[in-house]
Amino acid sequence: MYPEKIMGDYKAQMLKTLKQNLKARCHLVKPQPIDGEKSLNAAVLVVLCGDDDDLELLLTVRSEHVNRHRGEVAFPGGMWQGGDDSLLDTALREAEEEVGVRESSLELLATLQSSSPLQNHITVAPFIAYMTREQKLIAQPSEISQIFRVPIQYLMNKRNYCYFKKNFDGKSLSLPHIDYNEHRIWGFTLKVLVDLLNIGLDAEIHLCFPFKTHNTN
């Protein structure tokens, strides 16, 4: 265990360190959907909120009315549409539609590497943002059943990560997860979350994910 003063100093610098590392290591780009596969492109918005002593990650639970990933934990986001100028615009539009996050309350930080969820041909681009001021968030009930936050300190603790078995097309896969209260965070959402922590805070959380990654242009 670290002395209380050292932990306090670390927490006081967490947001500053995370922002600096993300901007230096990832940059913010506005990728276009892949030509010929525009209908298979999506984007999510990874929203950090709170301050240094209480930095949190915003997550949602998808409703039982959506076509994909019902009842699963996810970031706000969705499919690219023809009116979107870029996949960043897709992420911002979907986040406002699903939970009411306004772009005017966000500091856009970085674009992470795109990847494809399990059993899915969709390519998803993650964008990182910090909520600079609190606002009332309202879940769109047709898509989102719940909005919740997870402390970054909890996510940084490697002992909170485990593996579980899940069947896909008759195959049993061992998949990483982290549980917070009644929520199980796994799959693509967990991969993005861990990428954020490793790049932004040098968390050194090493998990095995069966995902295909893509370069973000």
Long-range contacts (C-beta under 8 A, 24 or more apart in sequence): 11-52, 11-53, 11-55, 11-153, 12-52, 12-53, 13-52, 14-52, 14-55, 14-152, 14-201, 15-48, 15-51, 15-52, 15-55, 15-130, 16-52, 17-200, 17-201, 18-48, 18-55, 18-200, 18-201, 19-109, 19-130, 19-200, 21-199, 21-200, 21-201, 21-202, 22-109, 22-110, 22-128, 22-196, 22-199, 22-200, 23-109, 23-110, 25-110, 25-199, 26-110, 26-111, 26-112, 26-128, 26-199, 27-110, 27-111, 28-88, 28-108, 28-109, 28-110, 28-111, 28-127, 29-111, 29-216, 29-217, 30-85, 30-86, 30-87, 30-88, 30-89, 30-111, 31-86, 31-87, 31-88, 31-111, 31-114, 31-125, 31-216, 31-217, 32-86, 32-87, 32-217, 33-80, 33-87, 34-123, 37-123, 38-80, 39-79, 39-80, 40-121, 40-122, 40-123, 41-79, 41-80, 41-87, 41-90, 41-122, 41-123, 41-124, 41-125, 42-77, 42-78, 42-79, 42-80, 42-87, 42-90, 42-122, 42-123, 42-124, 42-125, 43-77, 43-78, 43-80, 43-87, 43-88, 43-90, 43-91, 43-94, 43-124, 43-125, 43-126, 43-127, 44-74, 44-75, 44-76, 44-77, 44-91, 44-94, 44-124, 44-125, 44-126, 44-127, 44-192, 45-75, 45-76, 45-77, 45-91, 45-92, 45-94, 45-95, 45-101, 45-127, 45-129, 46-75, 46-112, 46-126, 46-127, 46-128, 46-129, 46-192, 46-193, 46-196, 47-75, 47-76, 47-95, 47-101, 47-106, 47-129, 47-130, 47-131, 48-128, 48-129, 48-130, 48-131, 48-152, 49-130, 49-131, 49-134, 49-149, 50-149, 54-151, 55-151, 55-152, 55-153, 56-149, 56-150, 56-151, 56-152, 57-149, 57-150, 57-152, 57-155, 57-193, 57-196, 58-99, 58-101, 58-131, 58-137, 58-147, 58-149, 59-147, 59-148, 59-149, 59-150, 59-183, 59-185, 59-189, 60-98, 60-99, 60-139, 60-144, 60-146, 60-147, 60-148, 61-144, 61-145, 61-146, 61-147, 61-148, 61-183, 62-143, 62-144, 62-145, 63-141, 63-142, 63-143, 63-144, 63-145, 64-145, 65-141, 65-142, 65-143, 66-142, 66-143, 68-120, 69-117, 69-187, 71-145, 72-187, 72-189, 73-183, 73-184, 73-185, 73-186, 73-189, 74-189, 75-126, 75-189, 75-192, 76-101, 76-144, 77-124, 78-143, 79-122, 87-125, 87-127, 88-125, 88-127, 90-125, 91-125, 91-126, 91-127, 92-127, 97-140, 97-143, 98-139, 98-140, 98-143, 98-144, 99-137, 99-138, 99-139, 99-140, 99-144, 99-147, 100-135, 100-136, 100-137, 100-138, 101-131, 101-135, 101-137, 102-135, 105-131, 105-132, 105-133, 105-135, 106-130, 106-131, 106-132, 107-132, 110-199, 111-216, 112-192, 112-195, 112-196, 112-199, 112-216, 113-195, 113-213, 113-214, 113-215, 113-216, 114-213, 114-214, 114-215, 114-216, 115-188, 115-191, 115-211, 115-212, 115-213, 115-214, 116-211, 116-212, 116-214, 117-187, 117-188, 117-211, 118-168, 118-187, 118-188, 118-210, 118-211, 119-168, 119-169, 123-214, 124-188, 125-216, 126-192, 126-195, 126-196, 128-196, 128-200, 148-180, 148-181, 148-183, 150-180, 150-185, 152-197, 152-201, 154-180, 155-193, 155-197, 156-197, 156-201, 156-203, 156-205, 158-203, 158-204, 158-205, 161-205, 161-207, 173-210, 174-208, 175-210, 176-207, 176-208, 176-209
